[in-house]
Amino acid sequence: MDTATMLQIQRGITEIQLQLEAVLIQLQRHAQEQRHTRMLGRTNGQHAVPLQFSTKLEVWIAELKRRRDNLQYATSHGLMVQVGGPVGDLSKYPDNCGPAVKAAMADALNMGFADPHWQNARDGIADIIMALGSLSASLCKIAQNVNLLASSDIGEVSEGHRNGRGASSSMAHKKNQRASEFAEATARLARQRAEQIGELTLHQHERSGGAMIGEWLVIPEVFLLCSGALMWTEQLFTGLQVHSDVMQQHIEQQAASL
């Protein structure tokens, strides 16, 4: 069951990496297109001084690349086959062939392995899930900031709207920012679910059924929510419209008030 879980994680990580690259492509496109666009910086909820909009985007790009590297590192160390027998010590394998069986399985599945076993040492899984949680935290922050920039009070960006998308049931004038909202919601939940994996590393003796069973819920939920957050984030930046004229207007208004 542990090896089967690792196979699912291995495939899931591949999909997550592809989605993350798609998000980075869109962010890099905007950074290139907006390399000459200036906007007001904002610190502590107040207007600061102007900066390049591309700088804000490049900070997000660099952050997501660090999250990508962290996930790759966790995966390279955490993906391990589980071969050990009832208590993990390979004692039931005849003629001391257990180590060779474990090494061959790891090679065939493109994974690592632990000596003597990791039945009650779930740090590999925990590192991967926490890396997904950290990635989701970054996605949540980015989506929330885009939503703030798209608010009626700022209006420096907006999502690409089509009829019915983001409509209000009671206020016909509204065009709610749906992609950023869904990206934030799913990313926020993924980060929260990922934090639960720490509790599930607390095994008793050679195996602890209660902690292991908890993984069956947490692991797939984190993958699904993180994947959903990446999907919505890609949609957000694919359709994002940048209103450079509004950004310039805000800079001029601040200059005039000084």
Backbone bond lengths (Angstrom), bond angles and torsions (degrees), N, CA, C in turn:
res aa  C-N    CA-C-N  psi(-1)  N-CA   C-N-CA  omega(-1)  CA-C   N-CA-C  phi
1 M - - - 1.460 - - 1.534 111.32 -
2 D 1.337 116.57 -39.40 1.464 119.03 178.03 1.522 111.28 -63.32
3 T 1.322 116.52 -43.86 1.462 119.25 179.11 1.522 110.74 -64.92
4 A 1.329 117.05 -38.93 1.466 120.30 177.32 1.525 110.63 -62.82
5 T 1.325 117.40 -40.64 1.461 120.89 175.95 1.517 110.74 -60.55
6 M 1.323 116.27 -42.77 1.462 120.14 178.84 1.530 112.00 -64.20
7 L 1.308 117.29 -36.11 1.467 119.92 176.02 1.526 110.69 -63.55
8 Q 1.334 116.18 -41.32 1.465 119.34 176.73 1.525 111.43 -65.21
9 I 1.335 116.69 -41.89 1.456 120.55 177.58 1.524 110.41 -61.97
10 Q 1.327 116.51 -42.52 1.460 121.27 179.83 1.526 111.19 -58.07
11 R 1.320 116.68 -46.30 1.464 120.52 178.99 1.524 111.37 -68.81
12 G 1.335 115.80 -39.06 1.459 119.38 178.90 1.512 112.32 -63.77
13 I 1.328 117.21 -40.33 1.465 121.11 179.30 1.523 110.23 -62.12
14 T 1.320 117.19 -39.66 1.464 120.37 178.01 1.516 111.13 -58.46
15 E 1.325 116.92 -43.86 1.464 120.63 179.03 1.527 111.13 -66.85
16 I 1.329 117.08 -42.28 1.464 121.15 178.92 1.528 110.38 -60.41
17 Q 1.320 116.91 -43.22 1.463 120.79 -179.69 1.525 111.42 -63.04
18 L 1.318 116.97 -40.28 1.462 120.20 177.98 1.524 111.03 -64.31
19 Q 1.318 116.34 -42.39 1.463 120.13 178.84 1.524 111.49 -64.88
20 L 1.324 116.34 -40.81 1.456 120.00 -179.87 1.530 110.80 -64.63
21 E 1.312 117.53 -39.50 1.461 120.37 177.50 1.524 110.79 -62.87
22 A 1.339 116.81 -37.09 1.461 120.43 178.20 1.529 110.95 -64.36
23 V 1.329 117.39 -39.31 1.466 121.30 176.50 1.526 110.23 -64.35
24 L 1.326 116.98 -44.65 1.464 120.85 -179.53 1.527 111.35 -62.28
25 I 1.312 117.03 -37.50 1.468 120.40 178.18 1.517 110.50 -60.56
26 Q 1.329 117.51 -44.27 1.457 120.78 -179.80 1.534 111.42 -67.16
27 L 1.319 116.80 -41.58 1.462 119.97 178.28 1.527 111.32 -63.73
28 Q 1.323 116.75 -41.56 1.463 120.68 179.47 1.524 111.01 -66.58
29 R 1.329 116.49 -34.40 1.469 120.01 176.51 1.519 110.26 -62.14
30 H 1.328 116.82 -47.21 1.466 120.06 179.83 1.533 111.00 -65.10
31 A 1.322 117.04 -39.38 1.467 119.40 -179.97 1.524 110.90 -61.99
32 Q 1.318 116.75 -38.02 1.462 120.68 177.96 1.524 111.34 -70.48
33 E 1.330 116.26 -44.81 1.456 120.02 -178.10 1.528 111.77 -67.18
34 Q 1.333 117.32 -30.84 1.464 121.06 -174.80 1.531 112.13 -105.91
35 R 1.311 117.06 25.24 1.470 119.62 -175.25 1.530 112.57 -65.71
36 H 1.335 118.19 -19.17 1.465 120.84 179.06 1.532 112.34 -107.77
37 T 1.325 116.88 3.79 1.470 121.08 -177.44 1.520 109.95 -85.79
38 R 1.341 115.19 129.19 1.462 120.62 178.48 1.527 110.24 -107.98
39 M 1.323 114.55 149.09 1.455 121.06 -179.87 1.525 108.34 -145.23
40 L 1.317 116.19 166.48 1.454 120.35 173.95 1.523 109.72 -75.85
41 G 1.329 115.41 133.94 1.447 118.94 168.29 1.522 109.56 -77.44
42 R 1.305 116.54 157.36 1.462 120.61 -179.29 1.523 108.58 -136.35
43 T 1.331 115.98 122.89 1.460 121.18 177.26 1.511 108.95 -129.88
44 N 1.329 115.80 138.71 1.466 121.50 -179.08 1.522 112.24 53.76
45 G 1.334 116.06 34.84 1.449 120.56 177.13 1.515 114.89 75.07
46 Q 1.347 116.83 9.26 1.463 121.04 -177.66 1.528 109.59 -123.95
47 H 1.346 115.87 158.64 1.450 119.91 174.17 1.520 109.73 -63.08
48 A 1.320 116.04 136.28 1.464 121.67 177.82 1.527 108.03 -108.58
49 V 1.325 117.80 -119.13 1.465 122.03 176.32 1.526 107.66 -122.58
50 P 1.332 117.90 160.74 1.463 120.04 -178.53 1.534 112.32 -64.99
51 L 1.327 115.09 152.85 1.455 122.92 174.69 1.520 108.53 -148.10
52 Q 1.311 116.12 168.29 1.456 120.45 174.61 1.532 109.49 -73.49
53 F 1.317 116.62 133.59 1.469 119.61 176.01 1.519 110.42 -60.03
54 S 1.325 116.41 -33.22 1.468 120.01 178.98 1.528 111.38 -62.02
55 T 1.341 117.46 -28.91 1.469 119.97 178.45 1.522 110.44 -63.97
56 K 1.333 116.00 -44.29 1.472 119.72 177.38 1.536 110.15 -59.14
57 L 1.334 115.96 -44.22 1.461 120.04 179.95 1.530 111.49 -65.78
58 E 1.327 116.65 -39.48 1.462 120.17 -178.22 1.527 111.79 -67.99
59 V 1.330 116.86 -31.26 1.464 120.08 174.14 1.529 109.62 -63.00
60 W 1.332 116.70 -44.65 1.462 120.19 178.09 1.526 111.02 -63.29
61 I 1.332 117.22 -42.01 1.453 121.29 179.15 1.522 110.57 -60.04
62 A 1.333 116.30 -48.35 1.466 120.29 -178.87 1.528 111.16 -62.57
63 E 1.328 116.53 -39.46 1.466 120.54 178.74 1.514 110.99 -63.07
64 L 1.326 116.83 -46.51 1.468 120.12 -179.75 1.524 111.71 -65.84
65 K 1.320 117.17 -32.69 1.471 119.34 176.19 1.522 110.68 -67.12
66 R 1.323 117.13 -37.30 1.473 119.03 175.63 1.526 110.84 -65.83
67 R 1.313 116.58 -39.24 1.468 119.78 176.74 1.533 110.16 -63.68
68 R 1.328 115.88 -38.91 1.466 120.63 177.33 1.524 110.74 -62.20
69 D 1.340 116.29 -45.01 1.467 120.00 179.57 1.522 111.16 -64.26
70 N 1.331 116.59 -39.35 1.456 121.08 178.81 1.527 110.96 -63.72
71 L 1.325 116.16 -40.42 1.463 120.33 178.44 1.528 110.60 -66.42
72 Q 1.330 116.93 -41.26 1.458 120.18 178.49 1.525 111.35 -62.95
73 Y 1.329 116.28 -40.80 1.463 120.01 178.94 1.532 110.48 -64.65
74 A 1.341 116.46 -47.06 1.460 120.04 -179.67 1.518 110.89 -60.92
75 T 1.330 116.04 -39.33 1.461 119.98 -179.59 1.519 111.48 -68.07
76 S 1.329 116.78 -41.91 1.466 119.76 -178.18 1.519 112.07 -63.91
77 H 1.332 117.48 -28.17 1.458 121.06 179.61 1.529 113.06 -97.99
78 G 1.325 116.26 -26.19 1.460 119.50 -172.42 1.508 115.99 -92.18
79 L 1.342 117.64 -23.96 1.469 120.05 -179.39 1.526 109.38 -75.38
80 M 1.327 116.48 108.50 1.470 121.10 -176.82 1.523 110.37 -140.94
81 V 1.327 115.61 139.28 1.462 119.82 172.41 1.523 108.53 -72.44
82 Q 1.320 114.98 159.21 1.460 120.85 178.04 1.527 108.44 -120.34
83 V 1.310 116.44 105.92 1.465 122.58 176.58 1.523 107.05 -133.77
84 G 1.327 117.06 119.76 1.456 117.88 -178.44 1.506 115.56 -166.57
85 G 1.324 116.56 -18.19 1.450 118.23 -175.81 1.512 111.65 90.19
86 P 1.327 118.41 -170.43 1.466 122.44 -172.11 1.518 115.38 -54.68
87 V 1.341 117.53 -40.07 1.462 119.96 -178.87 1.527 111.28 -120.84
88 G 1.326 116.50 13.81 1.455 120.72 170.93 1.505 116.73 86.89
89 D 1.334 119.37 -1.34 1.460 120.09 -171.78 1.531 114.14 -97.40
90 L 1.342 117.51 8.24 1.472 122.93 176.52 1.527 113.09 64.11
91 S 1.350 116.70 13.76 1.470 119.50 -173.69 1.528 112.88 -69.44
92 K 1.312 118.54 -20.76 1.463 121.23 -177.97 1.526 112.97 -87.58
93 Y 1.327 117.36 -2.12 1.467 119.63 177.84 1.531 109.01 -85.68
94 P 1.340 117.81 128.36 1.479 119.90 -176.54 1.522 112.07 -71.56
95 D 1.305 115.26 152.44 1.469 123.10 173.10 1.532 112.57 55.54
96 N 1.332 115.61 30.39 1.467 120.58 176.90 1.532 112.99 55.22
97 C 1.356 115.51 35.60 1.469 119.36 -178.43 1.519 112.62 -89.06
98 G 1.326 117.41 -3.13 1.456 120.65 -177.25 1.521 114.22 -54.93
99 P 1.345 119.53 -50.14 1.464 119.51 179.81 1.526 113.35 -58.05
100 A 1.324 116.76 -38.01 1.463 119.87 179.60 1.526 111.03 -68.22
101 V 1.334 116.74 -38.49 1.466 121.02 178.17 1.531 109.74 -63.30
102 K 1.319 115.44 -45.76 1.465 119.80 -179.18 1.529 111.25 -63.17
103 A 1.307 117.51 -45.13 1.455 120.67 -179.61 1.524 111.62 -64.42
104 A 1.338 116.37 -39.19 1.461 120.02 -179.98 1.526 111.08 -67.80
105 M 1.335 117.08 -39.28 1.465 120.09 178.42 1.524 110.40 -65.32
106 A 1.321 116.53 -42.78 1.463 120.10 178.81 1.526 110.65 -60.84
107 D 1.317 116.81 -41.83 1.459 120.61 179.62 1.522 111.06 -65.50
108 A 1.338 116.37 -41.81 1.464 120.23 -178.28 1.524 111.95 -66.11
109 L 1.329 116.57 -32.43 1.468 120.90 -176.45 1.530 112.51 -99.45
110 N 1.315 117.24 4.18 1.468 122.42 179.03 1.526 111.05 57.89
111 M 1.323 115.31 47.94 1.454 122.14 178.32 1.518 109.27 -130.68
112 G 1.324 115.43 174.90 1.441 121.20 172.54 1.517 110.54 -96.59
113 F 1.317 115.55 -171.44 1.466 120.46 174.73 1.518 108.21 -152.33
114 A 1.316 115.68 161.76 1.458 121.20 -178.40 1.523 109.65 -117.59
115 D 1.295 115.54 143.10 1.469 121.11 172.27 1.525 109.09 -109.72
116 P 1.334 118.55 131.24 1.464 124.59 -3.29 1.535 113.93 -80.87
117 H 1.353 118.40 -27.11 1.463 121.68 178.67 1.526 108.38 -170.59
118 W 1.348 115.91 174.91 1.476 119.73 176.26 1.528 111.34 -131.20
119 Q 1.336 116.93 27.99 1.469 119.51 179.77 1.526 111.69 -56.31
120 N 1.306 117.05 -40.76 1.467 120.83 -177.97 1.526 111.45 -112.18
121 A 1.337 117.34 16.55 1.464 122.46 178.30 1.519 107.64 -126.72
122 R 1.326 117.12 91.07 1.462 122.28 -169.58 1.530 112.57 -95.70
123 D 1.321 116.51 23.05 1.458 119.83 -176.82 1.522 112.68 -63.96
124 G 1.341 117.70 -32.08 1.463 119.98 178.97 1.517 111.99 -62.59
125 I 1.324 115.87 -48.58 1.464 120.42 176.28 1.525 110.50 -62.87
126 A 1.323 116.20 -43.75 1.460 120.03 -177.80 1.527 111.37 -61.14
127 D 1.330 117.41 -41.32 1.464 120.43 -179.81 1.528 110.96 -62.42
128 I 1.321 116.82 -40.97 1.468 120.55 -179.96 1.520 110.56 -66.33
129 I 1.326 116.90 -46.73 1.463 120.63 -178.24 1.524 110.75 -65.94
130 M 1.325 117.66 -38.93 1.459 119.96 178.27 1.527 111.32 -68.30
131 A 1.334 116.90 -32.54 1.470 119.43 175.41 1.524 110.65 -65.21
132 L 1.328 116.51 -38.27 1.466 120.11 175.10 1.531 110.58 -66.05
133 G 1.329 116.18 -37.84 1.455 119.68 177.71 1.524 111.87 -64.31
134 S 1.337 116.71 -39.29 1.460 120.24 178.17 1.526 111.18 -67.34
135 L 1.318 116.79 -41.12 1.459 120.58 174.82 1.519 110.35 -59.08
136 S 1.311 116.48 -43.63 1.465 120.83 -179.41 1.522 111.41 -64.95
137 A 1.333 117.17 -35.49 1.459 120.10 177.28 1.529 110.77 -61.92
138 S 1.333 116.21 -41.08 1.470 119.75 178.10 1.524 110.72 -65.23
139 L 1.328 116.66 -42.82 1.461 120.09 178.99 1.524 111.29 -62.44
140 C 1.329 116.27 -38.86 1.472 120.89 179.05 1.523 109.98 -62.45
141 K 1.321 116.73 -46.28 1.461 121.62 179.66 1.521 111.33 -60.62
142 I 1.320 116.43 -45.50 1.464 120.69 -177.99 1.520 110.60 -63.99
143 A 1.331 117.16 -47.88 1.467 120.82 -179.06 1.521 111.01 -61.61
144 Q 1.315 116.60 -40.54 1.459 120.14 -179.96 1.524 111.19 -64.58
145 N 1.329 117.26 -40.13 1.461 120.52 179.60 1.519 112.04 -68.11
146 V 1.334 116.90 -38.06 1.463 119.46 175.79 1.524 109.96 -63.49
147 N 1.312 116.70 -41.23 1.460 120.39 179.08 1.527 110.92 -61.84
148 L 1.321 116.91 -38.57 1.465 120.29 177.60 1.524 110.98 -64.95
149 L 1.324 117.28 -42.77 1.461 120.62 179.02 1.527 111.78 -65.44
150 A 1.344 116.58 -24.36 1.458 121.37 -179.91 1.529 113.02 -90.51
151 S 1.319 117.26 -0.93 1.462 119.78 -178.32 1.527 110.95 -64.56
152 S 1.316 115.94 159.32 1.465 120.76 -179.96 1.522 111.80 -59.03
153 D 1.323 117.00 -32.68 1.457 121.07 -177.18 1.521 112.94 -75.19
154 I 1.331 118.11 -19.31 1.469 120.96 -179.51 1.527 110.03 -114.75
155 G 1.319 118.09 -58.87 1.460 122.68 172.60 1.513 115.59 62.96
156 E 1.332 117.11 29.66 1.469 119.64 -178.45 1.523 112.68 -85.48
157 V 1.319 117.14 -18.10 1.466 121.77 172.81 1.523 107.90 -139.12
158 S 1.312 116.06 166.24 1.460 120.36 173.53 1.520 108.48 -155.31
159 E 1.319 115.10 158.78 1.456 120.39 176.56 1.528 109.37 -84.48
160 G 1.306 115.73 150.67 1.451 119.11 176.05 1.518 110.35 -68.55
161 H 1.300 117.05 114.37 1.465 121.38 -175.24 1.529 111.31 -97.37
162 R 1.306 114.88 152.35 1.453 121.76 168.93 1.522 107.00 -136.90
163 N 1.319 116.30 165.62 1.467 120.42 -173.88 1.524 111.65 -53.89
164 G 1.315 115.41 127.83 1.447 121.37 177.27 1.512 114.41 90.94
165 R 1.320 118.13 -23.63 1.460 120.56 -178.00 1.522 109.66 -74.31
166 G 1.326 116.23 125.60 1.457 120.63 178.48 1.511 114.47 72.92
167 A 1.323 116.95 14.81 1.461 119.68 -178.30 1.521 110.99 -72.91
168 S 1.312 115.36 151.91 1.458 121.80 176.61 1.527 109.31 -98.83
169 S 1.331 115.82 143.61 1.463 119.94 179.63 1.525 112.16 -74.01
170 S 1.333 117.47 -16.78 1.465 119.41 -175.81 1.529 113.84 -128.15
171 M 1.345 117.89 -9.88 1.473 120.81 -178.01 1.522 108.58 -130.68
172 A 1.322 114.84 99.95 1.461 120.57 -171.07 1.522 113.34 -64.79
173 H 1.337 117.75 -21.82 1.461 120.19 -176.00 1.528 112.95 -78.97
174 K 1.332 117.85 -12.02 1.470 120.25 -170.29 1.526 112.49 -81.98
175 K 1.327 115.31 144.27 1.462 123.45 170.45 1.522 107.00 -131.08
176 N 1.317 114.94 86.70 1.457 120.41 -174.59 1.530 111.03 -69.00
177 Q 1.330 115.37 147.14 1.470 121.48 -176.50 1.523 109.22 -84.16
178 R 1.314 116.57 88.86 1.457 120.43 -170.47 1.532 113.97 -75.95
179 A 1.330 118.69 -43.84 1.472 119.87 -176.31 1.521 110.76 -61.99
180 S 1.324 117.54 -44.59 1.460 119.77 179.96 1.527 110.98 -66.75
181 E 1.326 116.96 -35.80 1.463 119.57 178.77 1.523 111.59 -66.35
182 F 1.329 116.76 -45.58 1.463 119.68 -179.71 1.523 111.15 -69.55
183 A 1.337 117.44 -35.63 1.467 120.19 176.37 1.521 109.98 -62.62
184 E 1.324 116.52 -45.26 1.466 119.95 179.24 1.526 111.35 -62.98
185 A 1.329 117.14 -44.38 1.467 120.70 -176.23 1.523 111.73 -64.09
186 T 1.330 116.64 -49.03 1.463 119.28 -177.92 1.528 111.17 -68.42
187 A 1.330 117.56 -37.65 1.462 120.86 178.60 1.527 110.66 -66.99
188 R 1.318 116.80 -40.68 1.467 120.71 179.22 1.527 110.28 -61.62
189 L 1.333 116.62 -44.63 1.461 120.51 178.92 1.524 111.88 -65.88
190 A 1.331 117.26 -38.26 1.466 120.39 178.42 1.523 110.74 -62.13
191 R 1.327 116.88 -43.52 1.465 119.67 178.52 1.522 111.09 -62.70
192 Q 1.321 116.77 -42.06 1.459 120.11 -179.45 1.525 111.35 -66.08
193 R 1.344 117.20 -42.90 1.467 120.42 179.06 1.528 110.65 -64.22
194 A 1.328 116.78 -38.32 1.463 120.21 -177.95 1.526 111.54 -61.93
195 E 1.313 116.92 -33.27 1.458 119.98 -179.75 1.525 111.72 -63.65
196 Q 1.329 117.89 -22.97 1.457 121.47 -179.20 1.526 112.54 -70.87
197 I 1.344 117.77 -17.59 1.459 119.28 -176.12 1.523 111.20 -66.08
198 G 1.325 117.82 -27.87 1.460 119.97 178.48 1.518 111.91 -60.19
199 E 1.313 116.64 -39.71 1.461 120.95 178.19 1.519 111.20 -62.82
200 L 1.327 116.19 -30.62 1.461 120.48 -175.04 1.525 112.93 -87.09
201 T 1.320 117.72 3.48 1.463 120.70 172.30 1.526 111.96 -88.24
202 L 1.327 117.22 -5.22 1.470 121.55 -172.80 1.516 110.60 -88.37
203 H 1.333 116.21 71.75 1.466 122.11 -179.03 1.524 111.30 -84.16
204 Q 1.312 115.27 152.34 1.457 122.16 175.92 1.530 108.91 -103.78
205 H 1.315 115.84 131.45 1.468 122.27 176.89 1.528 111.70 53.37
206 E 1.334 118.44 -137.63 1.467 120.83 -172.62 1.529 114.07 -82.96
207 R 1.291 119.12 -16.55 1.465 122.23 174.67 1.515 108.26 -166.40
208 S 1.331 116.74 143.76 1.460 120.80 -179.61 1.511 109.02 -131.24
209 G 1.332 116.06 106.56 1.461 120.97 -174.34 1.505 113.80 -59.75
210 G 1.318 117.83 -41.26 1.459 120.28 -177.38 1.510 112.61 -60.58
211 A 1.339 116.89 -45.05 1.456 120.52 179.62 1.529 110.83 -68.29
212 M 1.325 116.35 -40.48 1.461 119.73 -178.37 1.534 110.93 -65.63
213 I 1.325 117.02 -40.76 1.465 120.73 -179.79 1.523 110.47 -62.41
214 G 1.327 116.95 -35.90 1.457 120.18 178.46 1.518 112.57 -60.21
215 E 1.338 116.95 -30.66 1.461 120.41 178.42 1.526 111.83 -62.06
216 W 1.326 116.10 -29.77 1.467 119.68 -175.30 1.532 111.66 -61.99
217 L 1.320 116.30 -25.85 1.464 120.73 177.97 1.524 111.33 -92.86
218 V 1.326 116.63 -46.58 1.460 120.77 -171.89 1.527 112.26 -67.57
219 I 1.329 117.48 -46.66 1.470 120.26 -174.65 1.526 111.83 -60.30
220 P 1.336 119.52 -54.36 1.474 117.61 -179.07 1.518 113.19 -64.76
221 E 1.335 118.03 -34.69 1.460 119.39 179.68 1.527 111.39 -64.37
222 V 1.323 117.52 -41.43 1.460 120.45 179.26 1.522 110.24 -62.76
223 F 1.330 117.06 -43.91 1.458 120.30 178.90 1.526 111.38 -62.68
224 L 1.326 116.85 -45.53 1.461 120.35 -178.03 1.522 111.21 -65.09
225 L 1.320 116.96 -43.68 1.465 120.51 -178.10 1.528 111.36 -69.46
226 C 1.324 117.43 -41.45 1.460 120.39 178.37 1.531 109.98 -64.58
227 S 1.313 116.60 -41.74 1.466 120.42 177.63 1.519 110.62 -62.55
228 G 1.330 116.96 -41.89 1.457 120.55 177.51 1.519 111.80 -62.49
229 A 1.335 116.53 -40.77 1.463 120.18 178.72 1.523 110.97 -63.06
230 L 1.322 116.81 -40.79 1.464 120.41 177.85 1.528 111.09 -65.65
231 M 1.327 117.02 -39.67 1.461 120.78 178.88 1.523 110.92 -61.06
232 W 1.344 116.40 -46.65 1.460 120.18 -178.97 1.524 111.40 -69.38
233 T 1.332 117.09 -34.61 1.461 119.81 178.93 1.522 110.75 -67.01
234 E 1.330 116.57 -40.08 1.467 118.66 176.50 1.524 110.50 -62.85
235 Q 1.338 117.28 -43.91 1.462 120.20 177.38 1.526 111.05 -60.22
236 L 1.324 115.75 -40.11 1.463 120.64 -179.33 1.525 111.00 -58.25
237 F 1.322 116.77 -50.64 1.463 119.59 -174.72 1.528 112.59 -82.31
238 T 1.317 117.32 -20.17 1.466 119.16 173.87 1.520 110.47 -65.57
239 G 1.329 116.50 -40.24 1.466 120.36 -177.81 1.513 114.96 -101.27
240 L 1.336 118.37 4.70 1.462 120.63 -174.43 1.530 111.22 -64.30
241 Q 1.314 115.35 133.58 1.461 122.48 175.80 1.528 108.78 -110.91
242 V 1.319 116.16 126.84 1.463 122.19 -178.21 1.518 108.70 -102.15
243 H 1.326 117.13 125.19 1.462 122.65 -177.74 1.533 108.49 -102.35
244 S 1.316 115.54 81.54 1.463 120.62 -176.84 1.521 112.00 -63.36
245 D 1.346 116.88 -28.94 1.462 119.15 179.03 1.521 111.44 -65.48
246 V 1.343 116.34 -38.41 1.465 120.21 177.78 1.526 110.07 -68.15
247 M 1.329 117.14 -39.43 1.461 120.88 177.63 1.529 110.36 -59.41
248 Q 1.338 116.48 -45.34 1.456 120.75 179.84 1.522 111.09 -65.62
249 Q 1.318 116.70 -38.35 1.466 120.87 178.90 1.525 110.47 -61.36
250 H 1.325 117.01 -41.23 1.466 119.91 179.63 1.527 111.18 -66.36
251 I 1.337 116.74 -37.19 1.468 119.93 177.02 1.529 109.82 -62.22
252 E 1.333 116.69 -45.31 1.463 121.45 -178.75 1.523 111.46 -65.80
253 Q 1.327 116.20 -37.46 1.462 119.14 179.20 1.526 110.95 -66.22
254 Q 1.314 116.43 -39.06 1.457 118.75 177.50 1.531 110.89 -66.06
255 A 1.347 117.00 -43.46 1.462 120.90 179.75 1.525 111.01 -60.18
256 A 1.328 116.87 -39.50 1.464 121.50 -178.47 1.535 112.25 -69.13
257 S 1.321 116.72 -25.26 1.457 120.79 -177.00 1.514 112.48 -86.11
258 L 1.325 117.47 -10.96 1.467 120.17 -177.16 1.529 111.23 -79.06
